[in-house]
């Protein structure tokens, strides 16, 4: 087993509390590392675990867990936990993992899950959509489907995301969130393999050859997987294709670095919008 066997990696640093009297990671913590990686694996699939399995009417239960120790990790070392689904049966799936320090393999692991009815905990067949989502990811396919359209066609999906992020999470009022500009905007929504919407953004044209980007949102459970980058890059591409020469947006201060990484530059002073500090940013197209 080596790093090239895995598409997915979860990165972590060993914490002081995980060290034993031998000054190495206590053996039981490696199972926790694998379990934490599994949670991130679901994010890489663009599947919010609880919502997705609720939609499917089942849940996953561990029936077997095994570790093999080849080396030891120490405090503050950077570890990369590789994880892949190596087998799917009728109702069970096996995940194989490797914990690496650089290229050195320290630990191998195997976790076997059974898909079951959450009420009776009796096994049931893995749904085809879940099976195809996992196998597609392992084969290198994208976890997302991008949909572009007007407000009429995209409203239901965009409202779901923006309600979760802006109204419920950020406490922005319904009156401020739903404005007159939605009707004339181009909307982009990212859906996972099950068709569940997880990220969105919109594109306006307030003046000739100027693109205004707004309402960028990724549901909380799916952050950290660059899904927002994919939405933004798609919107910028749409603006370029229609001949816009500049893209502008109002970024929440907490998201400024996200937009900087995409090439946007800050201009002007901080201002309040919907009670939240924002800054104007722009990008030459």
Buried (B, 14 or more C-beta within 10 A) or exposed (E): BEBEEBBBBBEBEBEEEBBEEEEBBEEEBBBEBBBBBBEBBBBBBBBBBEBBBEBBEBBBBEEEBEBEEEEBBEBEBEBBBBBBBEEBEEBBBBBBBBBBBEEEBBBBBBBBBBBBEEEEEEBBEBBEBBBEBBEBBBEEEEBBEBBBBEBEEBBEBBBBBBBBBBBEEBEBEEEEBBEEBBEEBBBBBBBBBBEBBBBBBBBBBEEEEBBBBBBBBBBEBBBEBBBBBBBBBBBBEBBEEEEBEBBBBBBBEEBBEBBEEBEBEBEEEEEEEBEBEBBBBBBEB
